[in-house]
Every structure is written in structure tokens, then in C-alpha cells.
Amino acid sequence: MKITGVVVMAAVTAAGASAGESANGQKRVVDVCVYGGNADGIYSARELASKIFAGIGVRIEWHSHASCPTSAPVIQISFSERTPGTQPPEALAYALPYEGTHIVVFSERVKQSAKNNAVPQLLAYVLVHEIAHIFQNINRHSTAGIMKARWESAEYFDMSRGRLRFTAEDIDLIYRGLDGRQAREAVGTLIASR
């Protein structure tokens, strides 16, 4: 392993170790509601996505449409069997990071793009990528890792080995975005209780 890889891994590990709480001491827990959760491999994908986020100290609370909380802002994931013609040919999903709530996954594209029947695995990484866009609250991509704009054979190989990760910069942006999200929720709670 190259020295830079060791430094990045050490930074990611250190960030994950102290990542369980935000700057104000609150736990980083986010509710995610899945609509139309009959997609192939959705339960396995949710489990893997949870593990990936747990690795950086973020807990995902998954809900079905029927059990989706109404008291707090949640991330809403829906599945589309047909991809709109306005989407780029390589898009597997999209998020609305500035809006902070909605994600749409293109089920047929995920199925077509999965290598060796690894639909749940690819779906997990698609979910993680799009949820991270919402967490970061910006529309950007990284040059490597989970938040890379277009995954190539190297990223698919790392996925198959469970080694595709967030960069240190992505983790920092996720924490900042989640801290801001919690602060906005707290202000909203204070205003609502007056």
C-alpha cells in the first residue's frame, strides 16, 4: 500500500472513531423511508448501506412507506422502473441535495449494470452515494471512492471486495451537512414549540 493510502486510511479510521456524535454531542442518526421497496435485493442493500455508514459513525434508521415518521425531516427513496429520457445514460439514480429529501433510483439500470448478479451490492452503493449527496447538502462528486461521478472497473472491483470507501473530504462534508441538518431541525423544533 502506498504511503498516501495509509494516511487516507488512518484519517478515515480516526474520523470514524470519533464520528458517532456531532459537534454539539448529538448522535448522528437519520431516518430514511423507502417507497416501493420491492426492488431486487432491497433488504440486503439496506443492510450493507447501513454498515457503510456505520463505518463513519452515522446510523441509518430504515422505514417502509407505512412506518415513515412524520415528526421530523426524513430522506425519501423511491424506485422508478423507467428512466426518464432527460437522465444521462450512465445515471443509476439521482438525489436532490439542496432540497434535502428526495432520491429516485432507476431499478432497471441498476439491474443492467450489476456484475455477476450483484444487484443488492450495487444497489447498496447507489443508495449510499445518493444519501451522501443529501447529507452533504451540495451537488458535487469526488475524484475517487463512493462519491465518484462515474464508477469504472476499479470501483466495481472495490465494491465486490467491500473496499470502496468515502474519501476523507467526503466524510468531512457529510459531518458538516449532518450537523447543519440537526441545527436546522433544532431551530424548527424551538420555533414550533413557541
N, C-alpha and C positions, 0 to 999 in steps of 0.2 A: 504494500500500500504506500502511496506517495505521502510525503510529509503533509502536503496541503489537505489530503484526505483525512489524515489523522487529526489535524487541527479542526477541520469542519466537524468530524465525528465527535470530538471532545466538546466542542461548543454546543452541538445539538444535544449531547448527553447531559451536559451541565444545565442547559436551558430546560430540558425535560424534567430534571430532578427538582428544580425549583418552580416548575410551571403549574403546579396544582392550584395555586392561588394567584389572583390578580394583584395589582399594586395596592389595592385597598383591602387585601386579605380575604376577598370573596372567592369561593370555589368557581372554577371555570366549567360550568355545566350549561349545555344548550339543548333546548327541545327541538326535535326535528320530526315533522309529520310527513308521512308517506301516503300519497293518494294514488290509488290504482296499483297497490303493491303486489300485483300478481306477476310482476316481471320475473323472468327466469332467474333463479338464484338470488332473489332479493334478501332472503334471511341470512344466507351465508355472506352476502356482500355487506349487509349491515354489520354483522359481527366483525368482519375484517376491517371495515371502516372505523368501527369503534376502537379496535386495537391500535390502529394507526394514530388516531387522535389521542388515545390514552398514552401513547409513547411520548407525546409532547405535553401531557398534563391537562388535556381537555376531555371532558366526559360528555358523550352524546346520549341523550335520552330519546329513544325512538318511540314514535306513536303511530298508530294507524289513524286513518281519517276519523273513525268513530271515537277515538280516545284522545284526540288532539286538544291540548289545553287552550282555553280561550282567555285566560287571565294575563298572559304575558306574550310578547312577540315571539313567534316561532319561525323556523325555516320550513317552508313547504316544498316538498319534492313531488312532482307529477311525472308521468311517463307518457310519451307520445309514440304511437306505433308508426305514424307517418311523419317524416321530417319535412318541414316547410321548405319550399324551393328557395327561400331567402337565406337559408343557412348555408355556410360553406360546406363543400363536400366532405371535409375531414371532421366536421363537428360531431361529437358524440353527445353533447349536452350544452346547455347554456345556463348561466346564472344572471341575476340582476343585482350586482353588488351594491349599487348606490341605493336601490330600493330596499335591499337588505332582507328579503323574504323568499323570493321565488326562484326555483330551479326546475328546469324541464330536461328530462333525459330522453334521448332518441333510442328507444328499445331496439329497433331493427338494426340500427347502425352498431350498437354495442354488440349484438349477436354476430353480425357480419365481421366485426373487427377482432373478436376474441380468437385467440390462437389456441389450438388443441382443446376445444370445448371448455375453455376457462372463462366462461361468461361471468360467474359470480366474482371472480378475482378482478377482471377488467371493470365490471360494474362498481365494485368497491372503490377502486382508484378513481373512477369517474365521479362517484359521489364525493369522495374526499376532496378532489380537485375543485369541484363546484361549491361545496360547502366552505372550503377555504377562501374562495372568492368572496362569499358573503361575509365571512369572518373578517377578512382584510378590508372590506368596505371600499375596495378600489378595483379598477379593471386593468390588471397587469399580469404579465407572465414572467417566469424566471428563465434563465438560460439552461437550467438543469433541474432534475428532480420532478417531484409530483406536479409542480406548478409550471412546468414547461408547456409552451403553447401547443406543440405537436410532438407526441411521443413517437419515437423511432424504435428500431430493433433493440437498441441498448436499453431503453426504458422498459420495453416489454420483457426483455430478459431479466432485468432487475425486479420487475413485478413478479415474475414467475418464481423468483428466489426470495421474495419478501424483503428486498433491499432497496426498493425505490422509496426515497425519503423526501422530506421537506428540506430546503436549504436553511441555513441559519437566518438569513434575511426574511424568508417566508415565515419562519416561526416567530420572529420579532413582530412582523406585520400582523400575524394572527393574534398575538397577545395584545398589541395596541388596539386592534379592531375590536376584540372582545372586551377589553377594558372600557373602551368608548361606548360599546353597546350596553354594558352594565351600568355605566354612568347615566346614559340616556334613559334606561329603564328606571333607575332610582329617581331621577328627576321627575319622570312621568308618574311614578308612584306617589311622590311628595305632592305634586300638583293635584292628582286625583283625590288624595285624602283630605284636602283642604275644604 
